[in-house]
Amino acid sequence: MLPVDAKTHLTPAHMPVWTLAICAAALLVFFMPGLGALLVYDRAAIAQGELWRLVTGNLVHLSVTHLAYDLAAFLIAGTIIEMRGYRHFALLCTSAAMLIGIAIQGLKPELNFYGGLSGVVTAAITYLCLQGLTEKGTWRWLCAAMLAGLAAKSWVELVPGKSLLAAVSTEAFVPVPLSHLTGAASAILLFVLMRLSASMGQAKTAMHP
């Protein structure tokens, strides 16, 4: 059994199973265009009852560069989350993907198609940073800096309506800030619920030792 403080150190005891599975799924979808067409967020198809697209659209990428950026960021964040033993990563990814699709469906009626893992990536990075803030030492300050950088990136995309990726790529990126904000909100909500659950559990233990 791992010691109580094992989650504060990277350890191979926690293999990034979910991270690798999601990355593999995104790669599979990209290299099978027919599958991507079946899974991409398509407003008209969703209206006809193909509700899975609300979630699976996050796995679809339309260019190699888009796929590479998303997978690189997700692989790093997800691997750290799982190897540090932070709980409920699968729930985070699933709920974030679902809420992103629902948010786009309800709040972006002009958007007919959507694809990309960036909203889930934002959820993963936000969750990682929030967990890190509960720890001590250099890791805590690094997470605070990453969280500040993520907030700045979201602000730049939200105000001018441009993607930072456009500055380093010749491909056209059309950011959907709503997906990033929804991803961040999903991570915050899960983190808060986890903390509340832990506090309630401690309170019950104290009342009934």
C-alpha positions as CSV (number, residue, x, y, z in Angstrom):
1,M,0.0,0.0,0.0
2,L,1.2,3.5,-0.8
3,P,2.0,5.9,2.0
4,V,-0.4,8.7,2.7
5,D,1.8,11.4,1.1
6,A,2.6,9.3,-2.0
7,K,0.4,11.5,-4.2
8,T,2.7,14.4,-3.7
9,H,5.5,12.7,-5.7
10,L,5.5,11.3,-9.2
11,T,5.5,7.6,-9.1
12,P,5.1,4.8,-11.6
13,A,2.6,3.1,-9.3
14,H,0.0,5.4,-10.9
15,M,0.2,4.7,-14.6
16,P,-1.6,7.3,-16.8
17,V,-4.1,4.8,-18.1
18,W,-6.9,7.2,-18.8
19,T,-4.6,9.8,-20.4
20,L,-3.1,7.2,-22.8
21,A,-6.6,5.8,-23.6
22,I,-8.0,9.2,-24.5
23,C,-4.9,10.1,-26.6
24,A,-5.2,6.8,-28.4
25,A,-8.9,7.4,-29.1
26,A,-8.2,10.9,-30.5
27,L,-5.5,9.4,-32.8
28,L,-7.8,6.6,-33.9
29,V,-10.5,9.1,-34.8
30,F,-8.1,11.4,-36.7
31,F,-6.7,8.6,-38.8
32,M,-10.2,7.2,-39.6
33,P,-12.0,10.1,-41.3
34,G,-15.2,8.1,-41.4
35,L,-15.2,7.7,-37.7
36,G,-14.5,11.4,-37.2
37,A,-17.5,12.2,-39.4
38,L,-19.7,10.0,-37.2
39,L,-18.4,11.6,-33.9
40,V,-17.8,15.3,-34.7
41,Y,-20.1,17.8,-33.0
42,D,-22.7,18.5,-35.7
43,R,-25.7,20.6,-34.6
44,A,-28.0,19.3,-37.3
45,A,-27.2,15.7,-36.5
46,I,-27.6,16.3,-32.7
47,A,-31.0,17.8,-33.4
48,Q,-32.0,14.6,-35.1
49,G,-31.1,12.6,-32.0
50,E,-27.4,11.8,-32.4
51,L,-26.7,13.0,-28.8
52,W,-23.3,11.2,-28.5
53,R,-21.8,13.9,-30.6
54,L,-22.1,16.3,-27.7
55,V,-19.3,14.3,-26.0
56,T,-17.4,12.7,-28.8
57,G,-16.9,15.9,-30.7
58,N,-14.0,16.6,-28.3
59,L,-12.1,13.7,-29.8
60,V,-12.3,15.0,-33.4
61,H,-9.4,17.1,-34.9
62,L,-9.4,18.5,-38.4
63,S,-5.6,19.1,-38.8
64,V,-2.3,17.5,-37.7
65,T,-1.3,20.7,-36.0
66,H,-4.5,21.0,-34.0
67,L,-4.2,17.4,-33.0
68,A,-0.5,17.7,-32.0
69,Y,-1.1,20.8,-29.8
70,D,-4.1,19.3,-28.0
71,L,-2.5,15.8,-27.5
72,A,0.8,17.3,-26.3
73,A,-0.9,19.4,-23.6
74,F,-3.3,16.7,-22.6
75,L,-0.6,14.1,-22.4
76,I,1.5,16.2,-20.1
77,A,-1.3,17.4,-17.8
78,G,-3.0,14.0,-17.7
79,T,0.2,12.1,-17.0
80,I,1.1,14.3,-14.1
81,I,-2.5,14.1,-12.7
82,E,-2.5,10.3,-12.8
83,M,1.0,9.8,-11.6
84,R,0.5,12.1,-8.7
85,G,-2.5,10.0,-7.7
86,Y,-5.1,12.8,-8.0
87,R,-8.5,11.1,-8.0
88,H,-11.5,11.2,-10.4
89,F,-9.6,12.1,-13.5
90,A,-11.8,9.9,-15.7
91,L,-14.9,11.6,-14.2
92,L,-13.3,15.0,-14.9
93,C,-12.7,14.2,-18.5
94,T,-16.1,12.7,-19.1
95,S,-18.1,15.5,-17.3
96,A,-16.0,18.2,-18.9
97,A,-16.6,16.8,-22.4
98,M,-20.3,16.5,-21.8
99,L,-20.7,20.0,-20.3
100,I,-18.7,21.5,-23.2
101,G,-21.0,19.9,-25.7
102,I,-24.1,21.1,-23.8
103,A,-22.7,24.6,-23.4
104,I,-22.0,24.9,-27.1
105,Q,-25.4,23.5,-28.0
106,G,-27.2,26.0,-25.7
107,L,-25.0,29.1,-25.9
108,K,-23.5,29.1,-29.3
109,P,-26.4,28.5,-31.7
110,E,-24.4,30.0,-34.6
111,L,-21.8,27.2,-34.3
112,N,-22.8,24.2,-36.4
113,F,-19.6,22.2,-36.1
114,Y,-17.1,21.8,-33.3
115,G,-14.1,19.6,-32.7
116,G,-11.0,19.5,-30.5
117,L,-9.8,18.4,-27.1
118,S,-8.7,21.9,-26.0
119,G,-11.7,22.4,-23.6
120,V,-10.9,19.1,-21.9
121,V,-7.2,20.1,-21.8
122,T,-8.2,23.3,-20.0
123,A,-10.2,21.2,-17.5
124,A,-7.2,18.9,-16.9
125,I,-4.7,21.8,-16.4
126,T,-7.1,23.7,-14.1
127,Y,-7.7,20.5,-12.1
128,L,-4.0,19.8,-11.8
129,C,-3.3,23.3,-10.6
130,L,-6.1,23.4,-8.1
131,Q,-4.8,20.1,-6.6
132,G,-1.3,21.4,-6.6
133,L,-2.4,24.5,-4.6
134,T,-3.3,22.2,-1.7
135,E,0.3,21.0,-1.4
136,K,3.4,22.7,-0.1
137,G,6.8,23.7,-1.5
138,T,7.8,24.6,-5.1
139,W,5.1,22.5,-6.7
140,R,2.4,24.7,-5.1
141,W,4.0,27.9,-6.5
142,L,4.5,26.3,-9.9
143,C,0.8,25.4,-10.0
144,A,-0.2,28.9,-9.0
145,A,2.0,30.3,-11.9
146,M,0.4,27.8,-14.4
147,L,-3.1,28.7,-13.2
148,A,-2.3,32.4,-13.7
149,G,-0.9,31.7,-17.2
150,L,-4.0,29.7,-18.1
151,A,-6.2,32.6,-17.0
152,A,-4.2,35.0,-19.0
153,K,-4.5,32.8,-22.1
154,S,-8.2,32.5,-21.7
155,W,-8.5,36.3,-21.3
156,V,-6.5,36.9,-24.5
157,E,-8.7,34.5,-26.4
158,L,-11.9,36.0,-25.0
159,V,-11.3,39.7,-25.5
160,P,-9.6,39.9,-29.0
161,G,-11.3,36.6,-30.1
162,K,-8.0,35.2,-31.4
163,S,-6.1,32.1,-30.6
164,L,-2.5,32.2,-29.3
165,L,-1.8,29.2,-31.5
166,A,-2.5,31.3,-34.6
167,A,0.7,33.2,-33.9
168,V,2.9,30.1,-34.1
169,S,1.1,28.2,-36.9
170,T,0.3,28.8,-40.5
171,E,-3.0,27.0,-40.1
172,A,-6.2,28.8,-39.3
173,F,-7.4,28.3,-35.7
174,V,-10.9,29.4,-34.7
175,P,-10.9,29.3,-30.9
176,V,-14.1,28.7,-29.0
177,P,-13.5,30.4,-25.6
178,L,-16.7,29.0,-24.3
179,S,-15.3,25.4,-24.5
180,H,-12.2,26.5,-22.5
181,L,-14.3,28.4,-19.9
182,T,-16.6,25.4,-19.5
183,G,-13.7,23.1,-19.1
184,A,-12.2,25.2,-16.4
185,A,-15.6,25.5,-14.7
186,S,-16.0,21.7,-14.8
187,A,-12.6,21.3,-13.0
188,I,-13.5,23.9,-10.4
189,L,-16.8,22.3,-9.7
190,L,-15.4,18.8,-9.3
191,F,-12.6,20.1,-7.1
192,V,-15.0,21.9,-4.8
193,L,-17.3,18.9,-4.6
194,M,-14.4,16.7,-3.7
195,R,-13.2,19.1,-1.0
196,L,-16.7,19.4,0.5
197,S,-17.1,15.6,0.4
198,A,-13.8,15.2,2.2
199,S,-14.7,17.8,4.8
200,M,-18.1,16.1,5.5
201,G,-16.3,12.8,5.8
202,Q,-13.9,14.2,8.4
203,A,-16.8,15.8,10.3
204,K,-18.6,12.5,10.5
205,T,-15.5,10.7,11.6
206,A,-15.0,13.3,14.4
207,M,-18.6,12.9,15.5
208,H,-18.4,9.1,15.5
209,P,-14.8,8.1,16.3
